[in-house]
Each structure stands twice: as structure tokens, then as C-alpha cells.
């Protein structure tokens, strides 16, 4: 009996020891799980706060092409591969249309195509900050938002309301967009080594909301680029950038570079590649525009609540026309067209436009400050390449209307243009000047 009792006691002790051992084995696991919750990513909270405020920006443009009615089925061929109409590729469409279809008659068509995509960040109710090069030359802009539970993105019609071409920033407005604006940080407070969180849409909708992380590699990087402005003049622009090693790819342009506190610190705009430095292999060098540089434009838009409406603007322009008044208003200048094949124009040393030869005494042009030698390049936000374009605009105006005129002014331009041979180094550097000309009947104001 005692032996049986001792056996039961032994079994009970063994069970207690096994239970204790199991408890001891489980405790480190529970402790490990607890540590995993505590040690989390320093980026998670910031990304969750701002990711939904980064959107896609679609740039649609009108492309002219010729359709010669060829029997080669090129349109159908490209349609079958998802490229859309073959004519959308302007150069190829014109080449094949004029070549193969010339005997059948050429019909010129205009087709709207998706010319490019980029990213943007919501900075106000309905207002989106992006790069100027993302929206440049758009006939129509569209904001794209990928929402949870939807296969296709939701799109919102938008308009360009403000931009700084040299800085490469722009603000577009979509009245139906109701996303939360991000907080603007202070990019002057950044230090080399700070975290940089970049969010954007590389490769358009395929990788919407992609997050990449790196550090601020350098500050105050002077980045220069040489291009032609919209008036045809070559210019070199130098901007100060934030350098980061966070991955920036095609489509990231216009997105956001955020701090770990979720503040917008920069706008991704440029990635260096191997082609930049004679084929050298380059990785991890991306550039962002400091948000402080873009703040004046953003603040101006939000303060003045700019909400440009294209149809309203067009109607207002039509309303100013009054054909019942007698007399034709003029600026009071004698001009000559600049040949677009002129060597100085082809080299980008002077812009395309109309050269002012003389300014009538007492004329609206004189009162506005137009000078002989000025090159008129823009009237009422219309690029000018010949005098007929100026006259067409003036015919829609009446006496007393104010005409917004932009001229290019360089010292000694009139004398320079009269020379038979001009060396590039002799061409002075000039500047664009904005003037307001109040139209009048010139014969009545002449002394």
C-alpha cells in the first residue's frame, strides 16, 4: 500500500515538474513577442499619415497627325498592343501618313493622348503641389487617386493655377478632391544624415504609393540645367537642391520627400543616371527641391484662393470685345518679324518674336515703356512669333483695354541686328520685362 502511495506521489511530482518546465519554455516566447511590438519601424506612423495625400498627375496633350487612309492597318496593329492610335506618335504618324497615303489624300486629325504621368502632394483643400515639367504643355490635367477596395483609380479634373518654370514647381486645383493636406516642414532645419522618406507613383498606376527610404546625403547642391525657354532662348538655370539616396524613379517627380514626423521637406525632381557622367555607373543620387523654396508660390495660391476656370476665362475675354466702337486701337510701334532661321535664334542667343524698330511719340507703347530694340515675345499670355499674331489679339480689344506685353530687352539690340556678321560672344545678355499697354487710337494721341 505504501509502495502504491509512493508511486502516486512520484507521478504527481513528475507532472508538476513538467508543467513548470513548459511554463518556463513559454515565457521567453511571450517576452520576444512583447519586444517585437516595442521595436517597430521609425517610419510607419509618418507613412500612414501622409501616404494617402500623395496622388498621381496625368498630363494629356493634343497631338496632330496625318491619316492617309493607308491599307497597312497600322492603327489597328498598335491598338491590339494597347498603344492606342498610331497617330498618337506624332512623328511616326506624319511619316507614314504622308508617305504611304499621299495618293489617297491626307486628312489631318487631332488626338488627345496621355503624354506623361507624375506625382503630386495635396497642400490645401483641392490644391496639389507638383513639378512644372509634369504639367508642362498639357491640354488637360487629371489627378489620379487609388482607393482601397477599387481596382481602377478615381480621377479628378484639374487645372493649372500657378507655377514657377525656373524652380520647376506648379500648383494644380481639383475642386472635387477632398484629401487631407500634408504639413509643410522647414527644409532649412534639415541636417545631413536625417531620414528622407520619398513617396510617389513610379511607372504610373502600376506602383501607386511606392515608399522608398534613405537619408539626406547632402544639402545646398547647386544643380544647373541648360534648356530653351518657351520663347526659344537658351538659358542656364541653377537651383539649390537636397541630395538623397532614397530611390527616385520615373513617375516620382512631383511627389513628396517627408521627415519621420510626416512633414513635407522636399519635392523629388531629378535622378542622376550613368549617362550624366560619360557612362559612369551612378546609383543613389537623387535631387529634391527644398519645400522652403516652393512656399511663396504655395502661400500665394492658398491666400488668394486661386481657382482658375478655363471656360469662365474664355467667356470673359469674349465679353470685352466691342465691335460697335469707331476707330482701331493700336500700340503705336513700327516692327519687323525676326526670321526663325536667323542664326542668333537658332543658337538660342535671342528669342523668337517681333523686333521693335520705332516707337511713336505719345503712343500707348511709349507710355508703357516699350523701347526700340525690344523684342515682343508674348502678348496676353500668347507666344508671339510674327506681327500678324499681335494684330489678331488687338482686333479683339477696344480703346482703353490694357494689354499685357512681355518683351526681351538687351542693350544695343537694334544696332546689333543691323550688322551683317555677328559673333556669338558679341551678343549681350538681356532680360524679359513685363509691361502693360493701354490701347488708344494712335492718331488722336500723337503730338
ABEGO torsion letter per residue (X at the ends): XAAAAAAAAAAAAAAAAAAAAAAAAAAAAAAAAAAAAABBBAAAAAAAAAAAABBBBBBBBBBBBBBAGBAAGAAAAAAAAGAEBAAABAAAAAAAAAAAAAAAEBBBBBBBBBABBBBBBBABBGBBBBBAAAABGBABBBBBBBBBGBABBBBBBBBBABBBAAAGBBBBBBAABABBBBBBBBAAABBBGBBBBBBBBBGEAAABGBBBBBBBABBGBBBBBBBBBAAGBBBBBBBBBBBBABBBBBGABGBBBBBAAGBBABBBABBBBAAABGGBBBBGBBBBBBAAAAAAAAAAAAAAGBBBBAAAAAAAAAAABBAABBEBBBAGBBBBBBBAABAAAAAGABBBEBBBABBBBGBAAAAAGBBBGBBBABBGGBBBABAAAAAAAAAABBBGBBBBBBBBBBBGAAAAAABABBBAAABBBBBBBBBBBBBBBAAAABX
